[in-house]
Amino acid sequence: MKEFIKPERLRPGDTVATISISGGRAGDADMLWRYELGKKRLEDIFGLKVVETPHALMGSEYLYSHPEDRVADLHWALEDPEVKGIITNMGGDDSYRLLPYLDYELIRSHPKIYMGFSDITTTCCCFAHAGVMNYYGPGLLTPIAQPGRLDEYTENAMRKALFSGETIGRVEPCRRYTSIEWRDLPESDITWQDNPGYQLIQGHGKVCGRLIGGCMGPLQQIMGTEIFPGRELWEGSILFIENISPYNSALAALHGWRALVASGALDVCAGLITPMMPEEDRQVLQKVLKYEVHREDMPVLSNVDFGHRTPMTVLPIGAMAEVDCDSLTFTILESGVE
């Protein structure tokens, strides 16, 4: 089993760097207010010092045209001894373009906290390829800078995963959730829904394995590259996947699952967790598992809080976790940081 290096935990007073390694909206004129809000919350709530990487606020047009500068920002943050962690501003859709410029040995020799979700899956895979634990979790623009205030569920998840050297333990489902809101609205205008909790799609008993996964779209973009997780990572893992009707198409979701089948991941993983699944998506997944992978008994737990909504937990990629079908629980069995 591949061993992962754990970064050192964050402490109040530490410096973290914000980075636009995928989309560049944080630096666009209409979004700067939201960037500043997220930055202030990191400072006020967690006691961190926040610096921007050199190109973080150059805006969408510039950063799309210069993927090499996005990578240069990552290298800068890794090499700066004052920077203890790196928090991505947002996801996007083209992080595969970073691969020719990345220095994997630099990632391995400077293990630091690195967190984000969605298209950040690609660079999370780069950290995993380098053998460094990293974190599928909140981005700065969302949900850290969500309208109103930072919710307690997201805040507590960040504290447990990034600031505490103790075992993270049982990850409870959130009590209520809401869609990502990009407008500047007062908290009273945000509509929250009660959360029904974890839902068992199939399986029984208890399974343990390392957390490996991310968002299906970026994973499909890097299939065939050296950073796409190989059998060594998939085997015996707790696979976490966001693949909920891309582009509102159940057929696209089916193609995503089939791509993952072709990679071998669903043949050898121990279990699977997903965000909330509409019934049509659930049927697509169960069809693939039963008739194409022949694993209709593999544990699959749904409605885990790591998808494109608020609030959001933090999944340390490479950490040991457990899914218990009988008690409907999801537990991270180790600390996220040293």
HELIX and SHEET records of a PDB file:
HELIX    1   1 ARG A   25  GLY A   27  5                                   3    
HELIX    2   2 LEU A   32  PHE A   46  1                                  15    
HELIX    3   3 SER A   60  SER A   65  1                                   6    
HELIX    4   4 PRO A   67  GLU A   79  1                                  13    
HELIX    5   5 SER A   95  TYR A  101  5                                   7    
HELIX    6   6 TYR A  104  SER A  109  1                                   6    
HELIX    7   7 SER A  118  ILE A  120  5                                   3    
HELIX    8   8 THR A  121  HIS A  129  1                                   9    
HELIX    9   9 GLU A  152  MET A  158  1                                   7    
HELIX   10  10 ARG A  159  PHE A  163  3                                   5    
HELIX   11  11 GLU A  187  ASP A  189  5                                   3    
HELIX   12  12 MET A  216  ILE A  222  1                                   7    
HELIX   13  13 ARG A  231  TRP A  234  1                                   4    
HELIX   14  14 PRO A  246  ASN A  248  5                                   3    
HELIX   15  15 ALA A  250  SER A  263  1                                  14    
HELIX   16  16 ALA A  265  VAL A  268  1                                   4    
HELIX   17  17 GLU A  279  LYS A  287  1                                   9    
HELIX   18  18 VAL A  288  GLU A  292  3                                   5    
SHEET    1   A 6 LYS A  49  GLU A  52  0                                        
SHEET    2   A 6 THR A  15  ILE A  19  1                                        
SHEET    3   A 6 VAL A  83  THR A  88  1                                        
SHEET    4   A 6 ILE A 113  GLY A 116  1                                        
SHEET    5   A 6 ASN A 134  TYR A 136  1                                        
SHEET    6   A 6 LEU A 315  ILE A 317 -1                                        
SHEET    1   B 8 GLY A 169  ARG A 170  0                                        
SHEET    2   B 8 THR A 329  ILE A 332 -1                                        
SHEET    3   B 8 MET A 320  ASP A 324 -1                                        
SHEET    4   B 8 LYS A 206  CYS A 215 -1                                        
SHEET    5   B 8 ILE A 238  GLU A 242  1                                        
SHEET    6   B 8 GLY A 271  ILE A 273  1                                        
SHEET    7   B 8 VAL A 300  SER A 302  1                                        
SHEET    8   B 8 GLN A 199  GLN A 202 -1                                        
SHEET    1   C 2 ARG A 176  TYR A 177  0                                        
SHEET    2   C 2 GLN A 193  ASP A 194 -1                                        
END                                                                             
